[in-house]
Amino acid sequence: MSAPGENYDAIVVGAGPGGLSVALSLSLKGWKVLVAEKNSRPGGNCTSKNYGGYTFDLAVHQLSGIGGGGVCAGIMREYGIAGRLDFRKVDPFLVIDMPDRSYLLHGNKKALRAELVKYFSEDEDDIDRMFSGLDSMRKDALISQRLFYGQDPVLDKMIADNVSPRELLTFPFTFLWNIALRADSDADSVLRRWVRNPKLRSVIHSSWAYLGLPPRRLSGLMMSIFVSMQHTAASYYPAGSSQKLADVMAEAVRERGGRILLALPVKRIITKNGRVRGVELQDGKKAYSDIVISNADMLYTYRNLLTPGAAPAGFIKRLKKIPLSLAPFRVCLGLDYNVAAHGLDYHEYMIAPGYDHEATYKAMTSGNSEGLSLYSPTKLCPELAPHGHSTLILTTMMPWRPDRDWRAHKDEIADGMIALAEKKRLPGLSKHIAVKKILTPEDLQRLTHSSGGSMYGWANSPGHSLVRRVSMKSPVKGLYHVGHWTRPGTGVTSAILSGWMLGNRLNSWVGKYLDKIF
């Protein structure tokens, strides 16, 4: 097996889901790959940790499209690891607790339609128009991805299963209407094309926190594809926690001849004459390659891993101007009872202070949010807690430096989150807490180098989502990016998709063409 100091076809910085995905993609194509990871376990945001006998995920709560007929499910099959993983379906994928009632957002179109019509019967035609529009956008996104990145069995099967010959013929026109003309639109504007009732739009967009911006600030294309995936490809939770997914991917990389170095950070990316030449590790050893792929935070890559002047100053200046997403503040609770039998009937809930998502977001940015996500993986995977016990993760979002700084009010904020969950959904919760672990934005930054503790990389505004996100190709020749800082965007499944896309791009004539223009 290759060792540091030798030459590689590609070196990957970081063993997050994007880094592991591109390493798998390239190793399957016969490339000699080295992956260097700073932490003692692979996974990045796709890791978990045990506290007092209770297992908690760092970030993952559910994954869209990684089971069944989703794109990521096809990638898992292509990587040869689908049979090693048990993905448990989450349905409904979310329960929204509004002040006046709760809504079940189901993971299939028929059930979700029935739920929406139950409360908005006068808007039934608009609901059907929305589903038709979202379906058309999803198909156009599939076809355009196939055109951009070339022939691939995963996309070919998805298109064959979902797109009719007539839809292929009309693609140039529907793409213009659905995608090209919506590039600058926010999520509320896109949904307003089909749904007139603002309260109904608010319910449909209640999962906006998964993308970090409220509908009037969020990319309309990003949110529409996200909502479409939720009710067509469904969501899943990996049995054994998200760490299981990362471990299986890492094992598969090794089986295909790749080398993964754990607890050994990259100190710097070596450059010479305007292009990368390899990396120097923290222990002083060097590994060489004309292709280096960074799965690290993009700002950290250019600020800490490249020598000053290696990248164009104008490019660095533009990066620094892109807004970051909010950061997570999480309270992980180990409970001495089964929470699923005491008020948490489903996997995940969102407590919303009202239908005005903009007001909720503004409260988040000040550090005074009354919105809260709570989920219990032990509903699907009881083995993550001692017998008869359960886990509960409470999450809110806030910026790195809100008005009410979490650094000085950490325990107060955590207690307030527990009290809100107790008041709205789980009476008596505080009496059953056996383990409590608070994870702040600073913890995420320490574990992943995420700038400002950002949960989703760049904020998912219309100008910085999907193909408008920073390119996988760096202005430094031979340097590429994968993960949620680059295309297609936010989330673990998107990070896996980015690695798969880059692996195909680096190994095809289409990719060589894209390198010149995209």
Backbone torsions as a table, in degrees:
resi	resn	phi	psi	omega
1	MET	NA	143.9	-177.5
2	SER	-63.5	152.3	179.5
3	ALA	-128.0	160.0	175.5
4	PRO	-54.0	144.9	-176.3
5	GLY	102.5	-17.4	178.6
6	GLU	-93.3	174.6	178.2
7	ASN	-92.4	145.0	179.0
8	TYR	-129.8	157.1	173.9
9	ASP	-72.7	-32.2	177.3
10	ALA	-155.1	144.2	174.7
11	ILE	-118.8	130.3	-178.5
12	VAL	-109.3	127.1	178.6
13	VAL	-96.4	104.9	178.5
14	GLY	104.8	129.4	-179.1
15	ALA	-105.4	43.5	169.9
16	GLY	-75.8	-178.9	-178.3
17	PRO	-59.0	-35.4	177.6
18	GLY	-68.7	-43.2	179.4
19	GLY	-65.8	-43.3	178.1
20	LEU	-65.4	-36.7	-179.2
21	SER	-65.5	-47.1	-179.4
22	VAL	-68.5	-34.3	176.9
23	ALA	-63.8	-40.8	177.5
24	LEU	-65.9	-45.6	-178.7
25	SER	-59.1	-46.1	-177.6
26	LEU	-73.2	-39.5	-179.8
27	SER	-65.3	-32.9	175.7
28	LEU	-64.3	-25.8	-179.9
29	LYS	-92.9	8.5	175.6
30	GLY	91.7	7.4	179.5
31	TRP	-75.7	147.9	174.7
32	LYS	-91.4	112.1	-167.8
33	VAL	-121.1	137.9	171.8
34	LEU	-118.0	133.3	175.5
35	VAL	-118.6	127.5	178.1
36	ALA	-115.5	124.7	-175.7
37	GLU	-124.7	134.6	-176.5
38	LYS	-75.8	-28.0	-178.4
39	ASN	-89.0	167.1	-176.3
40	SER	-79.9	-9.3	177.5
41	ARG	-132.4	148.3	176.6
42	PRO	-75.0	161.3	171.8
43	GLY	132.0	-32.3	-177.1
44	GLY	58.5	-121.2	176.5
45	ASN	-68.7	-11.9	-178.1
46	CYS	-101.4	50.4	178.9
47	THR	-125.7	166.5	176.6
48	SER	-140.2	164.0	-179.1
49	LYS	-144.6	148.2	-179.2
50	ASN	-100.4	128.3	174.9
51	TYR	-123.6	113.9	175.5
52	GLY	59.6	31.2	178.9
53	GLY	92.5	0.4	179.2
54	TYR	-113.6	132.4	-177.9
55	THR	-99.9	128.8	-178.5
56	PHE	-125.7	140.0	174.0
57	ASP	-80.4	146.1	175.4
58	LEU	-67.4	-41.9	-174.6
59	ALA	-142.6	-33.7	-171.7
60	VAL	-70.7	133.2	172.6
61	HIS	-121.1	-31.3	172.7
62	GLN	-167.3	158.9	-175.3
63	LEU	-126.0	126.6	-178.3
64	SER	-85.0	134.8	170.9
65	GLY	71.5	14.4	-177.7
66	ILE	-94.4	-6.3	174.9
67	GLY	-124.1	175.3	176.8
68	GLY	61.4	-128.6	-176.0
69	GLY	-103.7	19.5	-179.0
70	GLY	-73.1	163.5	-179.9
71	VAL	-59.9	-45.4	-178.6
72	CYS	-66.6	-30.2	175.4
73	ALA	-63.0	-40.5	176.4
74	GLY	-64.2	-37.7	177.9
75	ILE	-65.8	-41.1	177.5
76	MET	-59.7	-39.7	177.7
77	ARG	-67.4	-41.9	178.5
78	GLU	-61.6	-37.1	179.2
79	TYR	-76.0	-9.2	177.9
80	GLY	76.8	23.2	-176.5
81	ILE	-120.4	0.4	-176.7
82	ALA	-58.2	-38.0	-177.9
83	GLY	-71.9	-12.6	180.0
84	ARG	-92.2	-6.4	-174.0
85	LEU	-118.9	142.7	177.6
86	ASP	-115.0	105.7	178.6
87	PHE	-99.7	123.6	-176.5
88	ARG	-101.1	125.6	-171.8
89	LYS	-66.8	136.7	177.3
90	VAL	-104.9	112.1	179.6
91	ASP	-152.9	119.4	0.3
92	PRO	-66.3	151.8	179.6
93	PHE	-75.0	-17.0	178.8
94	LEU	-161.2	140.4	170.7
95	VAL	-111.9	124.3	-179.4
96	ILE	-98.6	118.1	175.0
97	ASP	-95.2	97.4	173.4
98	MET	-87.9	165.3	-178.5
99	PRO	-58.6	-30.9	-175.4
100	ASP	-98.7	-24.6	179.5
101	ARG	-168.9	171.0	176.8
102	SER	-107.5	147.9	178.0
103	TYR	-123.9	135.1	176.9
104	LEU	-97.2	113.6	177.9
105	LEU	-92.9	98.7	-173.4
106	HIS	-77.5	158.8	-179.4
107	GLY	-91.9	18.4	172.3
108	ASN	-142.6	149.8	-170.3
109	LYS	-61.0	-44.4	-175.8
110	LYS	-61.7	-47.2	-178.2
111	ALA	-70.1	-38.7	178.7
112	LEU	-65.8	-41.4	177.8
113	ARG	-59.9	-44.9	-179.6
114	ALA	-61.4	-40.0	179.7
115	GLU	-65.5	-43.0	-179.4
116	LEU	-68.6	-41.4	-180.0
117	VAL	-66.5	-31.9	179.7
118	LYS	-57.9	-39.7	-176.9
119	TYR	-100.9	-15.3	-178.0
120	PHE	-134.0	56.5	-175.4
121	SER	-61.7	-31.7	-179.5
122	GLU	-71.2	-11.8	-178.9
123	ASP	-108.8	21.8	-174.4
124	GLU	-59.2	-41.8	179.9
125	ASP	-63.8	-39.8	178.1
126	ASP	-64.5	-38.5	179.4
127	ILE	-62.8	-44.0	178.5
128	ASP	-65.8	-38.1	178.0
129	ARG	-63.7	-38.3	178.4
130	MET	-63.2	-48.3	-179.2
131	PHE	-60.5	-40.7	178.7
132	SER	-64.1	-43.3	179.7
133	GLY	-65.8	-43.2	178.9
134	LEU	-63.9	-39.4	179.5
135	ASP	-63.4	-41.4	178.9
136	SER	-65.0	-41.4	178.5
137	MET	-63.5	-41.3	-179.1
138	ARG	-63.3	-42.1	179.8
139	LYS	-67.2	-40.3	177.5
140	ASP	-63.4	-37.0	177.7
141	ALA	-64.4	-39.9	178.0
142	LEU	-62.6	-48.5	-177.8
143	ILE	-63.9	-43.2	-178.5
144	SER	-65.3	-35.9	177.2
145	GLN	-64.7	-39.9	177.3
146	ARG	-62.3	-40.0	179.7
147	LEU	-69.1	-37.8	-178.1
148	PHE	-71.8	-40.1	-169.3
149	TYR	-111.9	4.5	171.8
150	GLY	85.7	179.5	-175.5
151	GLN	-66.5	135.7	177.7
152	ASP	-156.0	138.1	-177.5
153	PRO	-58.7	-35.6	-178.5
154	VAL	-64.3	-52.7	-179.0
155	LEU	-67.5	-38.7	-179.7
156	ASP	-60.1	-41.3	179.1
157	LYS	-68.8	-42.0	178.8
158	MET	-59.6	-42.6	-179.2
159	ILE	-68.8	-42.6	179.3
160	ALA	-61.6	-36.6	-177.2
161	ASP	-80.4	-23.4	-169.6
162	ASN	-120.2	-19.8	-172.3
163	VAL	-115.7	127.4	-179.8
164	SER	-82.1	160.7	175.8
165	PRO	-56.1	-38.3	179.2
166	ARG	-63.3	-40.0	179.9
167	GLU	-68.3	-31.7	175.0
168	LEU	-65.9	-40.3	-179.1
169	LEU	-67.8	-36.8	-177.5
170	THR	-89.1	1.6	-176.4
171	PHE	-52.6	-45.4	-178.3
172	PRO	-56.0	-33.2	-177.8
173	PHE	-83.3	-43.3	-179.9
174	THR	-69.8	-33.7	176.8
175	PHE	-62.2	-43.4	178.7
176	LEU	-60.3	-44.8	-176.3
177	TRP	-75.0	-42.6	-173.6
178	ASN	-84.1	-36.6	-170.5
179	ILE	-111.7	-60.9	-172.4
180	ALA	-59.3	-44.1	-177.1
181	LEU	-79.6	-5.8	-179.1
182	ARG	-106.4	4.3	-173.8
183	ALA	-57.9	-32.8	-178.0
184	ASP	-98.3	3.8	-173.9
185	SER	-87.0	144.8	173.5
186	ASP	-84.1	169.4	-173.8
187	ALA	-64.0	-39.3	-179.5
188	ASP	-65.9	-38.3	179.4
189	SER	-64.5	-41.1	179.7
190	VAL	-65.6	-46.6	-178.1
191	LEU	-67.2	-29.5	-179.6
192	ARG	-65.8	-18.3	175.2
193	ARG	-61.4	-30.9	-175.1
194	TRP	-111.6	-34.6	-171.3
195	VAL	-117.0	119.7	-176.8
196	ARG	-89.8	-29.0	-175.4
197	ASN	-75.0	114.6	-177.0
198	PRO	-63.7	-30.6	178.8
199	LYS	-68.5	-41.0	176.7
200	LEU	-64.8	-42.2	177.0
201	ARG	-59.8	-38.2	179.6
202	SER	-63.3	-41.0	178.6
203	VAL	-65.7	-46.2	-179.0
204	ILE	-60.8	-34.9	-177.7
205	HIS	-96.3	17.3	-176.9
206	SER	-65.0	-18.9	179.6
207	SER	-88.8	16.3	-178.1
208	TRP	-57.0	-30.0	-177.4
209	ALA	-61.5	-24.1	176.5
210	TYR	-64.4	-20.2	-180.0
211	LEU	-111.6	-5.3	167.3
212	GLY	91.2	-6.4	178.8
213	LEU	-135.8	148.3	176.7
214	PRO	-71.9	162.5	-171.8
215	PRO	-53.6	-35.3	-177.3
216	ARG	-78.5	-5.3	177.0
217	ARG	-116.1	-16.6	-172.0
218	LEU	-86.0	145.4	176.0
219	SER	-56.5	125.3	179.1
220	GLY	-65.8	-37.2	178.5
221	LEU	-66.7	-43.7	-178.9
222	MET	-61.6	-47.3	-177.6
223	MET	-67.7	-38.9	-178.5
224	SER	-65.0	-43.4	178.3
225	ILE	-66.7	-38.2	178.3
226	PHE	-62.0	-49.0	179.8
227	VAL	-62.8	-41.6	179.4
228	SER	-61.7	-42.6	178.3
229	MET	-62.2	-37.8	-177.2
230	GLN	-61.9	-36.6	-176.1
231	HIS	-102.3	1.4	176.0
232	THR	-117.0	-43.8	-178.2
233	ALA	-96.5	-12.0	177.8
234	ALA	65.8	173.2	179.6
235	SER	-121.9	154.1	-175.4
236	TYR	-141.4	156.4	173.3
237	TYR	-118.9	132.5	-177.8
238	PRO	-75.7	121.3	177.5
239	ALA	-57.9	134.2	-178.2
240	GLY	91.5	1.8	-179.6
241	SER	88.8	169.6	-178.9
242	SER	-64.3	-23.4	178.7
243	GLN	-60.7	-33.0	179.1
244	LYS	-60.4	-42.5	178.3
245	LEU	-60.9	-47.5	-179.8
246	ALA	-63.4	-42.1	-178.7
247	ASP	-64.2	-41.0	179.4
248	VAL	-66.3	-41.5	178.1
249	MET	-63.6	-42.6	179.6
250	ALA	-64.4	-42.1	178.4
251	GLU	-60.5	-40.4	-179.8
252	ALA	-66.9	-36.0	176.4
253	VAL	-61.1	-45.9	-179.6
254	ARG	-63.7	-41.3	-179.5
255	GLU	-61.4	-27.5	-178.6
256	ARG	-95.9	16.8	174.1
257	GLY	93.8	-1.3	177.8
258	GLY	-76.4	157.9	178.9
259	ARG	-118.4	132.2	178.6
260	ILE	-119.7	122.6	177.2
261	LEU	-102.9	119.2	-180.0
262	LEU	-102.2	153.9	-179.1
263	ALA	54.9	33.4	180.0
264	LEU	-140.1	87.9	-175.9
265	PRO	-68.4	155.5	169.3
266	VAL	-79.2	125.9	179.7
267	LYS	-81.6	-41.6	178.2
268	ARG	-158.5	154.4	172.3
269	ILE	-93.0	123.3	-176.7
270	ILE	-78.9	129.9	176.0
271	THR	-128.3	153.2	176.5
272	LYS	-155.4	129.9	178.2
273	ASN	54.9	40.8	172.8
274	GLY	83.1	9.3	178.0
275	ARG	-142.4	160.6	-179.7
276	VAL	-75.2	150.9	177.8
277	ARG	-128.6	-5.4	-179.4
278	GLY	148.4	-157.8	-179.7
279	VAL	-138.9	153.2	168.9
280	GLU	-108.5	129.1	-178.5
281	LEU	-86.7	167.4	-177.0
282	GLN	-60.5	-29.3	-179.4
283	ASP	-84.2	5.1	177.2
284	GLY	93.5	-13.9	178.7
285	LYS	-74.3	155.8	-177.9
286	LYS	-123.5	149.0	173.8
287	ALA	-130.8	144.8	-169.4
288	TYR	-119.0	140.5	175.6
289	SER	-167.8	150.7	174.9
290	ASP	-86.2	-1.8	176.5
291	ILE	-129.7	120.5	174.5
292	VAL	-121.1	130.2	-177.6
293	ILE	-116.2	117.3	-178.4
294	SER	-94.8	119.8	171.2
295	ASN	-99.5	10.1	179.7
296	ALA	-85.2	165.8	171.0
297	ASP	-46.9	132.8	-173.9
298	MET	-67.0	-41.8	178.0
299	LEU	-64.1	-39.9	178.0
300	TYR	-63.1	-38.7	179.9
301	THR	-58.2	-48.6	-175.8
302	TYR	-80.7	-28.2	-177.8
303	ARG	-84.3	-37.1	-170.6
304	ASN	-113.1	-27.7	-173.7
305	LEU	-99.2	-25.6	178.2
306	LEU	-100.8	143.7	177.6
307	THR	-70.3	147.6	179.2
308	PRO	-54.2	134.0	179.5
309	GLY	93.1	-9.8	-179.6
310	ALA	-68.9	-33.6	178.1
311	ALA	-109.7	149.7	-179.8
312	PRO	-57.7	136.5	-177.9
313	ALA	-60.7	-37.4	179.8
314	GLY	-63.8	-37.6	178.1
315	PHE	-65.0	-45.4	179.1
316	ILE	-61.5	-41.0	179.9
317	LYS	-62.4	-40.7	178.8
318	ARG	-66.4	-40.1	178.7
319	LEU	-59.5	-43.3	-176.4
320	LYS	-66.2	-19.0	-179.5
321	LYS	-87.6	-13.6	-177.9
322	ILE	-74.9	126.7	-179.4
323	PRO	-65.0	143.7	176.1
324	LEU	-88.7	156.8	174.3
325	SER	-74.3	168.1	175.0
326	LEU	-67.2	165.6	-179.0
327	ALA	-109.3	154.9	-179.2
328	PRO	-89.4	142.0	168.6
329	PHE	-118.9	116.1	-170.5
330	ARG	-123.4	143.3	174.0
331	VAL	-120.9	114.0	-178.7
332	CYS	-98.2	122.2	-176.0
333	LEU	-117.6	129.4	167.8
334	GLY	-97.5	122.0	-172.7
335	LEU	-110.1	145.1	-177.3
336	ASP	-88.1	16.6	175.1
337	TYR	-143.7	171.7	179.5
338	ASN	-87.1	102.8	-174.5
339	VAL	-64.6	-25.4	179.6
340	ALA	-65.4	-21.8	179.5
341	ALA	-96.3	4.5	-175.8
342	HIS	-132.9	37.2	172.8
343	GLY	122.3	-10.7	179.3
344	LEU	-112.5	80.4	-173.6
345	ASP	-71.4	-24.5	-175.8
346	TYR	-123.2	176.4	-172.2
347	HIS	-67.2	-44.5	-172.1
348	GLU	-142.6	141.4	180.0
349	TYR	-128.8	151.8	172.7
350	MET	-125.2	116.5	175.6
351	ILE	-89.5	115.2	-178.0
352	ALA	-109.5	134.8	179.3
353	PRO	-71.5	-15.1	-179.8
354	GLY	175.6	-177.7	-177.7
355	TYR	-83.4	-8.0	-178.9
356	ASP	-88.9	93.8	-176.5
357	HIS	-67.3	-29.8	178.5
358	GLU	-64.3	-41.7	178.3
359	ALA	-65.5	-39.1	177.8
360	THR	-62.3	-43.0	-179.9
361	TYR	-64.1	-43.1	-180.0
362	LYS	-62.6	-36.9	176.2
363	ALA	-65.5	-38.7	176.8
364	MET	-60.4	-44.8	-176.6
365	THR	-67.3	-20.7	177.4
366	SER	-89.1	-10.4	-177.8
367	GLY	86.5	16.3	-177.4
368	ASN	-125.3	39.3	-174.6
369	SER	-71.2	141.3	170.8
370	GLU	-107.8	11.3	174.0
371	GLY	-94.6	147.8	-172.1
372	LEU	-156.2	135.3	170.0
373	SER	-101.2	137.6	174.1
374	LEU	-138.5	132.5	178.7
375	TYR	-145.7	154.9	-177.5
376	SER	-130.1	100.0	179.5
377	PRO	-61.2	-23.2	-178.8
378	THR	-69.9	-11.1	171.6
379	LYS	-60.4	-40.1	179.4
380	LEU	-97.7	-28.0	-175.7
381	CYS	-132.6	79.7	-177.7
382	PRO	-61.6	-17.6	-179.1
383	GLU	-69.2	-7.9	179.7
384	LEU	-80.1	-1.3	178.7
385	ALA	-141.6	160.9	174.5
386	PRO	-57.1	157.0	-176.8
387	HIS	-54.5	128.6	179.2
388	GLY	82.6	-6.3	178.9
389	HIS	-102.5	-178.6	-179.2
390	SER	-157.0	168.3	174.4
391	THR	-113.9	153.4	176.6
392	LEU	-144.5	128.0	179.8
393	ILE	-116.3	122.8	177.7
394	LEU	-104.8	134.0	-176.9
395	THR	-137.4	136.0	166.0
396	THR	-132.1	169.2	-177.5
397	MET	-119.3	147.7	177.7
398	MET	-159.7	160.3	178.4
399	PRO	-77.1	172.5	-178.7
400	TRP	-61.2	-37.4	179.2
401	ARG	-133.7	80.8	177.6
402	PRO	-77.2	172.8	177.3
403	ASP	-60.4	-44.1	176.8
404	ARG	-97.8	93.2	-169.5
405	ASP	-68.8	126.1	-179.0
406	TRP	-66.5	-19.4	179.6
407	ARG	-64.4	-39.1	-178.0
408	ALA	-90.9	-14.1	-173.8
409	HIS	-126.8	27.0	-173.7
410	LYS	-55.3	-52.9	-177.6
411	ASP	-67.6	-36.9	178.9
412	GLU	-64.3	-42.7	178.6
413	ILE	-64.6	-44.5	179.9
414	ALA	-61.4	-43.9	179.1
415	ASP	-64.1	-36.4	177.7
416	GLY	-66.0	-37.4	177.8
417	MET	-66.2	-41.9	177.9
418	ILE	-63.8	-42.1	-179.6
419	ALA	-63.9	-38.4	179.4
420	LEU	-66.4	-44.2	177.5
421	ALA	-61.9	-37.9	179.9
422	GLU	-67.0	-40.5	-178.0
423	LYS	-71.9	-42.6	-171.5
424	LYS	-89.7	-28.7	-169.9
425	ARG	-139.1	-34.6	-169.6
426	LEU	-130.4	77.8	178.1
427	PRO	-56.8	135.9	178.0
428	GLY	80.4	7.7	-176.9
429	LEU	-53.7	-46.3	-173.1
430	SER	-61.8	-20.3	179.5
431	LYS	-78.9	-9.5	-173.8
432	HIS	-115.2	14.9	-177.8
433	ILE	-83.9	115.1	177.2
434	ALA	-96.3	-33.3	-179.7
435	VAL	-136.6	136.0	175.3
436	LYS	-134.2	123.8	178.1
437	LYS	-129.4	123.0	179.6
438	ILE	-97.8	128.1	176.8
439	LEU	-116.1	117.2	-177.1
440	THR	-98.7	170.8	173.7
441	PRO	-54.3	-31.8	179.1
442	GLU	-65.1	-35.3	177.8
443	ASP	-65.2	-41.6	178.2
444	LEU	-64.7	-40.7	178.6
445	GLN	-63.2	-41.4	-179.7
446	ARG	-63.9	-39.4	-175.9
447	LEU	-79.1	-31.6	-172.5
448	THR	-125.2	0.0	-175.2
449	HIS	63.8	18.7	-177.2
450	SER	-65.6	121.5	-178.7
451	SER	-60.5	128.1	179.8
452	GLY	62.5	18.8	-177.4
453	GLY	65.1	18.5	-174.8
454	SER	-54.9	128.4	-178.1
455	MET	-78.7	-34.2	-171.5
456	TYR	-119.8	16.9	-175.3
457	GLY	75.1	-134.3	176.8
458	TRP	-66.7	149.8	174.0
459	ALA	-61.4	139.0	-173.1
460	ASN	-84.7	55.8	176.5
461	SER	-78.2	166.0	-179.9
462	PRO	-55.5	-32.0	-177.6
463	GLY	-81.9	-5.2	-174.9
464	HIS	-138.4	38.7	179.1
465	SER	-129.5	153.4	176.0
466	LEU	54.0	-127.0	-175.9
467	VAL	-70.5	-11.5	177.3
468	ARG	-89.9	-4.7	174.6
469	ARG	-69.8	163.8	-178.5
470	VAL	-57.7	137.7	-175.0
471	SER	-61.9	151.6	172.3
472	MET	-63.9	-29.1	-178.5
473	LYS	-88.0	124.3	178.3
474	SER	-81.9	156.3	171.7
475	PRO	-68.3	-14.0	173.4
476	VAL	-84.5	118.7	-173.0
477	LYS	-59.9	130.7	178.6
478	GLY	89.7	-6.6	178.8
479	LEU	-100.8	133.2	179.8
480	TYR	-131.9	167.1	180.0
481	HIS	-128.6	145.1	168.7
482	VAL	-135.0	165.7	-179.5
483	GLY	106.4	-170.7	-172.2
484	HIS	-81.9	-0.1	174.7
485	TRP	-83.3	-13.4	-178.1
486	THR	-122.3	-168.7	-177.8
487	ARG	-73.1	145.4	3.9
488	PRO	-85.5	-17.9	176.6
489	GLY	146.9	-145.7	-166.0
490	THR	-73.3	145.4	171.5
491	GLY	107.3	156.3	-179.3
492	VAL	-64.2	-43.6	-179.7
493	THR	-66.1	-35.0	175.6
494	SER	-66.9	-35.9	177.3
495	ALA	-65.0	-43.0	176.3
496	ILE	-61.1	-42.9	178.8
497	LEU	-61.7	-39.2	-179.4
498	SER	-63.2	-40.8	178.5
499	GLY	-65.1	-40.4	178.2
500	TRP	-65.6	-42.5	178.9
501	MET	-62.7	-44.3	-179.0
502	LEU	-68.4	-38.3	177.2
503	GLY	-57.9	-42.4	177.0
504	ASN	-68.0	-39.5	-177.5
505	ARG	-63.9	-41.1	-177.3
506	LEU	-74.8	-11.1	-173.3
507	ASN	-119.6	23.1	-178.0
508	SER	-144.9	160.0	177.8
509	TRP	-66.9	-29.5	177.4
510	VAL	-63.1	-41.8	179.7
511	GLY	-62.5	-40.3	178.8
512	LYS	-63.8	-34.7	176.4
513	TYR	-70.0	-43.5	180.0
514	LEU	-62.5	-33.4	179.2
515	ASP	-59.1	-26.3	-177.7
516	LYS	-83.5	-23.7	-171.9
517	ILE	-125.2	-13.3	-164.4
518	PHE	-139.4	NA	NA
